Amino acid sequence: MLDRLTNSLDFQTQALVLRSERQRLIASNIANADTPGYQARDMDFAAALREATGAATPAQQLSATRAGHLSPAAGAGGEAGLKYATPSQTNLDSNSVDMDRERAAFADNAVHYEATLRFINGGVRTLLSAITGQ
């Protein structure tokens, strides 16, 4: 019974963890905006969430027929899930951080993080009212 209760919140919990990791990446990009040669990083949130929740894509469902075949990328929190941001303009110091893009991504991710928290709170309130019968 308890397993059913935790499974209902697992998706939102995974989304919250990934949102906080993305927020950390964006903050790191902003902090290194003046570092020569720094390459901005970001993650594909949808792919990372699919991987974290176990929803496999058709490419991930294929099995390797030989020992030399490549396996799908590592976990969403690992370095394999991270991508380099494409610079919108070239800089003399080879820094790829675009502050406008990073600020917009930071604000967008913060809104999504808050929405995920509200979903979790709503789910907990619903479970609590079902348990107490109110």
Long-range contacts (C-beta under 8 A, 24 or more apart in sequence): 5-127, 8-123, 8-127, 9-120, 9-123, 9-124, 10-53, 11-53, 12-116, 12-119, 12-120, 12-123, 13-120, 14-49, 14-52, 14-53, 15-49, 15-116, 16-113, 16-116, 16-117, 16-120, 17-52, 17-77, 18-43, 18-45, 18-48, 18-49, 18-52, 18-76, 18-77, 19-45, 19-109, 19-112, 19-113, 19-116, 20-113, 21-76, 21-77, 22-109, 23-106, 23-109, 23-110, 23-113, 25-82, 26-102, 26-105, 26-106, 26-109, 27-106, 29-85, 29-97, 29-102, 30-97, 30-99, 30-102, 30-103, 30-106, 32-95, 32-97, 33-95, 33-97, 33-99, 33-102, 34-95, 35-95, 36-93, 36-94, 36-95, 37-93, 37-94, 37-95, 38-95, 38-96, 38-97, 39-84, 39-85, 39-95, 39-96, 40-84, 40-85, 40-87, 40-96, 40-97, 40-98, 40-102, 41-82, 41-83, 41-84, 41-85, 42-82, 42-83, 42-85, 42-105, 43-76, 43-81, 43-82, 43-83, 44-81, 44-83, 47-76, 47-81, 48-76, 48-81, 49-76, 51-75, 51-76, 51-81, 52-76
